[in-house]
Amino acid sequence: MVAPSSSRHDPRDLAKGPVEEAHDRPLVGVVDDDASILRAVRRLLASAGFAVKTFISGEELLAFEHPERIDCLVLDVHLSGLSGFDLQDRFAPSHPSVPVIFITAYDDEATQERARRAGAAHYLRKPFDDHALIGAIRTSLDRG
């Protein structure tokens, strides 16, 4: 289990609050259309010391006022509406240095290959280990 952050902010409040509160920590954007996954990942990442901004859809990410603040993106492959791959195709041209970690519950060879071609920093199959996600994010940020 990851130790809670020593930040003076409650991680749950930070995840819901303005992004401005998080300038001193890497901001991880998480896109998943499953609200329970978003809550769990938000808590996990906040407890690991990351600032977190969650999005219930690709369209919500694209409407975000400050996408330039995102340091790493955790992106579900299968979203209702715009797919994770389509979202990455739209997001990456204006934010090419932001590493993308694809997550999916529907793992197959074709999806893995498409994630590789899309330039995925990492690819994780749900359910993934907490440490695997945190490690993938840290590794991706270190490379950037």
Backbone bond lengths (Angstrom), bond angles and torsions (degrees), N, CA, C in turn:
res aa  C-N    CA-C-N  psi(-1)  N-CA   C-N-CA  omega(-1)  CA-C   N-CA-C  phi
1 M - - - 1.451 - - 1.515 109.39 -
2 V 1.290 116.43 138.04 1.449 122.36 -179.23 1.525 109.05 -79.34
3 A 1.334 117.02 136.17 1.464 121.05 -179.91 1.520 110.04 -70.62
4 P 1.321 117.46 141.94 1.460 120.49 178.23 1.517 111.41 -60.07
5 S 1.309 115.63 150.91 1.453 122.15 178.62 1.521 109.67 -66.53
6 S 1.313 116.29 147.02 1.450 120.27 177.22 1.522 111.58 -87.52
7 S 1.306 117.06 10.42 1.461 121.72 179.86 1.517 110.57 -60.24
8 R 1.325 116.35 151.46 1.461 120.14 178.82 1.518 111.10 -76.00
9 H 1.327 118.28 -10.55 1.459 123.12 178.53 1.519 110.47 -91.09
10 D 1.318 116.59 142.26 1.454 120.65 170.72 1.525 106.36 -69.83
11 P 1.339 119.79 125.69 1.465 121.40 -177.36 1.522 113.48 -54.68
12 R 1.327 117.84 -33.19 1.462 119.25 179.45 1.520 110.76 -67.52
13 D 1.334 116.73 -37.37 1.458 119.83 178.64 1.519 111.01 -69.31
14 L 1.323 117.32 -39.96 1.456 120.72 -179.92 1.518 110.87 -61.30
15 A 1.323 116.55 -42.03 1.457 119.96 -178.46 1.524 111.55 -63.06
16 K 1.322 117.44 -31.14 1.457 120.85 -178.54 1.518 112.29 -91.79
17 G 1.329 117.03 -22.36 1.460 121.54 -172.01 1.510 113.12 -81.33
18 P 1.334 115.18 -177.39 1.455 120.36 -179.57 1.523 111.55 -61.92
19 V 1.292 115.54 148.00 1.459 121.09 179.70 1.522 110.24 -65.59
20 E 1.317 118.21 -26.13 1.464 121.68 -177.99 1.527 112.31 -55.97
21 E 1.323 119.05 -27.17 1.453 122.45 -179.49 1.526 112.11 -68.68
22 A 1.295 118.07 -12.01 1.454 120.91 -168.56 1.525 114.74 -112.35
23 H 1.318 118.86 18.94 1.463 120.27 -175.77 1.524 114.47 -61.59
24 D 1.325 118.09 -25.08 1.452 120.06 -176.38 1.522 113.46 -87.79
25 R 1.335 117.48 -3.21 1.460 121.35 -179.71 1.525 109.53 -128.80
26 P 1.334 117.09 151.91 1.469 118.43 177.11 1.526 111.00 -60.27
27 L 1.315 116.02 137.23 1.460 121.55 177.59 1.523 109.40 -96.55
28 V 1.321 115.68 121.46 1.456 121.96 177.93 1.522 107.80 -105.95
29 G 1.325 116.43 122.21 1.447 121.75 173.75 1.520 108.40 -90.77
30 V 1.325 116.51 135.39 1.465 121.05 -179.36 1.523 107.63 -125.77
31 V 1.343 116.41 124.46 1.458 121.65 179.18 1.515 108.73 -118.44
32 D 1.341 115.40 117.34 1.465 121.61 176.77 1.518 106.72 -154.98
33 D 1.327 117.60 139.92 1.461 119.88 -179.10 1.526 112.98 -88.26
34 D 1.324 117.22 7.05 1.460 122.71 175.98 1.532 107.42 -103.82
35 A 1.330 116.29 109.21 1.467 120.99 -176.36 1.520 112.64 -59.41
36 S 1.341 117.91 -34.24 1.466 119.64 -179.45 1.525 110.92 -68.81
37 I 1.322 117.49 -35.69 1.472 120.76 176.25 1.524 109.33 -67.25
38 L 1.326 116.61 -43.16 1.471 119.44 178.79 1.524 110.92 -58.45
39 R 1.325 117.38 -45.61 1.469 120.64 179.84 1.524 110.66 -61.45
40 A 1.327 117.02 -46.63 1.466 120.90 -177.69 1.530 111.31 -64.43
41 V 1.320 116.90 -45.00 1.464 120.25 -179.29 1.529 110.02 -68.00
42 R 1.324 117.75 -39.74 1.467 120.74 177.99 1.525 110.04 -58.71
43 R 1.333 117.75 -47.45 1.473 121.24 179.61 1.527 111.53 -62.47
44 L 1.324 115.59 -44.98 1.462 120.15 -179.56 1.528 111.15 -59.93
45 L 1.326 116.31 -50.46 1.464 119.52 -176.17 1.521 112.10 -68.55
46 A 1.321 116.96 -37.70 1.464 119.72 176.97 1.529 110.27 -63.45
47 S 1.337 116.84 -39.71 1.467 119.72 179.46 1.526 111.51 -67.69
48 A 1.334 117.11 -22.47 1.465 121.86 178.04 1.526 111.79 -88.65
49 G 1.335 116.74 1.88 1.460 119.86 175.00 1.512 116.11 97.69
50 F 1.309 118.08 6.35 1.463 120.79 178.41 1.517 110.84 -90.75
51 A 1.309 116.76 149.29 1.458 121.42 164.95 1.522 105.49 -80.73
52 V 1.318 117.85 143.84 1.464 121.05 -173.93 1.511 110.19 -133.59
53 K 1.323 115.68 136.49 1.467 122.43 172.04 1.513 105.95 -127.88
54 T 1.336 116.69 121.74 1.460 120.55 -178.19 1.519 111.28 -103.87
55 F 1.332 114.24 151.53 1.458 122.59 -179.53 1.523 108.06 -136.14
56 I 1.311 117.84 131.55 1.461 122.70 -178.08 1.530 111.75 -83.64
57 S 1.343 116.68 -9.76 1.465 120.44 -179.83 1.529 109.80 -155.05
58 G 1.319 114.31 163.19 1.458 119.56 175.05 1.514 111.54 -64.91
59 E 1.308 115.20 -36.54 1.458 120.08 179.84 1.531 110.80 -63.09
60 E 1.331 116.27 -36.77 1.465 119.86 178.61 1.533 110.70 -65.76
61 L 1.327 117.72 -40.33 1.464 120.25 176.12 1.526 110.27 -61.85
62 L 1.322 117.00 -46.18 1.460 120.11 -177.88 1.528 112.14 -64.02
63 A 1.334 117.72 -24.14 1.466 121.73 178.65 1.540 111.92 -89.15
64 F 1.322 118.23 -5.73 1.462 122.59 -178.68 1.524 109.78 -60.19
65 E 1.321 116.67 132.15 1.464 122.00 -175.47 1.522 114.11 -69.15
66 H 1.329 118.23 -24.62 1.468 120.64 -174.39 1.526 112.70 -129.35
67 P 1.324 118.58 58.18 1.470 119.21 -178.81 1.526 112.79 -64.43
68 E 1.320 117.23 -21.75 1.466 120.62 179.81 1.526 111.93 -66.72
69 R 1.311 118.38 -16.03 1.460 122.08 179.78 1.528 112.73 -82.97
70 I 1.316 117.26 -13.83 1.462 120.62 -178.19 1.525 109.39 -74.28
71 D 1.328 115.70 126.44 1.463 121.62 -179.28 1.516 112.84 -97.03
72 C 1.336 117.22 -23.86 1.461 122.74 179.89 1.520 106.93 -155.23
73 L 1.324 116.02 144.85 1.460 120.93 -177.61 1.524 109.56 -122.80
74 V 1.334 115.84 125.53 1.465 122.53 174.26 1.513 105.58 -104.24
75 L 1.315 116.21 118.85 1.453 121.23 -165.92 1.518 111.83 -130.77
76 D 1.340 115.88 120.28 1.464 120.32 175.79 1.530 108.59 -70.25
77 V 1.303 116.85 138.04 1.464 121.76 -179.50 1.524 110.85 -69.90
78 H 1.334 116.76 -45.62 1.465 121.43 -175.16 1.521 110.28 -102.69
79 L 1.308 115.21 100.31 1.462 122.31 178.43 1.515 108.41 -114.94
80 S 1.347 116.00 152.56 1.460 116.93 171.09 1.523 106.46 -74.20
81 G 1.284 116.83 144.85 1.464 119.70 -174.64 1.517 109.36 81.20
82 L 1.283 115.58 -132.25 1.463 122.67 -179.47 1.532 109.63 -64.38
83 S 1.327 118.00 126.10 1.475 120.72 -179.59 1.531 110.20 -71.72
84 G 1.317 115.47 162.96 1.454 120.24 177.21 1.515 112.90 -59.01
85 F 1.329 117.17 -39.87 1.461 119.90 179.04 1.529 111.08 -68.08
86 D 1.338 116.83 -41.09 1.464 119.75 177.54 1.525 110.72 -64.32
87 L 1.314 116.20 -39.75 1.463 120.68 178.03 1.520 110.27 -62.44
88 Q 1.314 116.86 -46.22 1.462 120.38 179.08 1.521 110.98 -61.37
89 D 1.341 117.41 -38.36 1.470 121.10 177.20 1.523 111.59 -60.83
90 R 1.320 117.32 -33.82 1.472 121.32 179.80 1.521 112.61 -83.30
91 F 1.329 116.57 -33.95 1.461 121.04 -175.22 1.531 111.80 -80.14
92 A 1.307 117.29 -41.68 1.465 122.37 -171.76 1.528 115.11 -60.88
93 P 1.325 120.91 -40.45 1.470 118.34 -177.90 1.531 114.53 -58.19
94 S 1.314 117.98 -35.12 1.464 119.49 179.69 1.532 112.47 -93.72
95 H 1.334 117.11 -7.33 1.468 122.04 -179.83 1.527 109.88 -139.99
96 P 1.330 117.11 58.56 1.471 119.79 -172.41 1.524 115.22 -66.34
97 S 1.321 118.40 -19.20 1.466 119.54 -177.71 1.531 112.99 -89.53
98 V 1.329 117.78 -3.61 1.461 120.78 -179.05 1.528 109.16 -82.86
99 P 1.341 117.25 115.68 1.459 119.04 178.70 1.529 110.63 -70.19
100 V 1.336 115.06 144.26 1.457 121.51 -179.99 1.523 108.95 -116.29
101 I 1.323 114.63 129.64 1.458 121.90 174.55 1.519 106.40 -110.49
102 F 1.311 116.69 113.67 1.460 120.81 178.66 1.518 109.46 -85.49
103 I 1.338 115.34 138.65 1.463 121.78 174.11 1.528 107.66 -125.22
104 T 1.323 115.75 146.18 1.463 118.85 -179.92 1.518 111.64 -157.51
105 A 1.309 115.08 148.12 1.465 121.11 173.00 1.524 110.12 -95.11
106 Y 1.315 116.80 -12.24 1.468 122.73 -176.44 1.517 109.32 -112.62
107 D 1.303 115.83 76.30 1.453 122.40 -174.88 1.524 110.96 -86.45
108 D 1.299 116.17 128.43 1.461 121.55 171.45 1.523 108.32 -152.67
109 E 1.304 115.47 169.72 1.468 121.90 -176.46 1.528 111.76 -58.62
110 A 1.324 118.26 -42.11 1.463 121.58 -178.52 1.533 111.43 -64.87
111 T 1.334 117.21 -39.85 1.464 120.86 179.07 1.520 110.30 -67.79
112 Q 1.317 117.13 -41.93 1.468 120.84 177.58 1.526 110.63 -60.59
113 E 1.329 116.25 -44.22 1.464 120.25 -179.38 1.533 110.99 -65.12
114 R 1.303 116.57 -42.11 1.474 119.30 179.10 1.533 110.50 -63.69
115 A 1.327 117.47 -38.83 1.469 120.85 177.45 1.533 110.14 -63.15
116 R 1.324 117.32 -41.44 1.477 120.60 177.25 1.521 110.50 -61.73
117 R 1.330 116.34 -46.57 1.474 120.09 179.47 1.523 112.24 -63.56
118 A 1.327 116.47 -30.13 1.469 121.18 179.67 1.525 111.75 -78.13
119 G 1.319 117.08 -5.43 1.458 120.72 177.87 1.513 114.30 85.03
120 A 1.321 116.95 28.83 1.464 120.83 -179.52 1.524 111.02 -57.28
121 A 1.322 115.56 133.94 1.464 120.23 174.13 1.532 109.15 -72.34
122 H 1.343 115.61 -36.81 1.467 122.42 177.62 1.521 108.60 -151.96
123 Y 1.320 114.89 163.63 1.459 122.61 -179.33 1.518 106.63 -141.04
124 L 1.331 116.87 119.82 1.460 120.83 -178.08 1.521 110.77 -124.45
125 R 1.318 115.39 138.34 1.461 121.23 177.60 1.518 109.42 -93.94
126 K 1.335 115.86 131.74 1.468 121.63 175.24 1.525 109.08 -74.83
127 P 1.279 118.72 143.61 1.459 126.05 -8.33 1.523 109.29 -77.09
128 F 1.309 116.59 136.17 1.454 121.11 -179.93 1.524 109.34 -105.00
129 D 1.300 114.71 156.63 1.453 122.44 177.47 1.533 108.84 -71.53
130 D 1.327 117.18 139.34 1.467 121.74 179.39 1.523 111.53 -53.15
131 H 1.330 115.79 -45.13 1.460 120.59 -178.01 1.527 111.64 -65.70
132 A 1.321 117.15 -32.01 1.466 120.45 178.50 1.529 110.45 -64.71
133 L 1.333 117.04 -43.33 1.459 119.98 179.56 1.522 110.92 -67.40
134 I 1.315 116.99 -47.40 1.469 119.65 179.42 1.523 110.67 -61.01
135 G 1.318 116.88 -42.69 1.464 120.77 178.11 1.516 112.47 -63.01
136 A 1.333 116.51 -41.16 1.468 120.31 178.87 1.527 110.79 -63.12
137 I 1.320 116.74 -41.19 1.467 120.35 179.20 1.528 110.11 -66.24
138 R 1.305 117.31 -47.55 1.474 119.96 -178.99 1.521 111.56 -62.15
139 T 1.325 116.65 -42.81 1.456 120.26 178.32 1.523 110.90 -62.39
140 S 1.337 116.32 -43.03 1.464 120.62 179.64 1.509 111.72 -63.47
141 L 1.319 117.52 -41.24 1.462 121.25 179.24 1.522 111.56 -68.63
142 D 1.338 117.19 -36.93 1.460 121.20 178.64 1.523 112.43 -64.89
143 R 1.335 115.67 -33.45 1.477 120.09 179.47 1.513 111.39 -71.98
144 G 1.342 115.90 -28.81 1.465 121.39 -176.77 1.464 111.65 -79.43
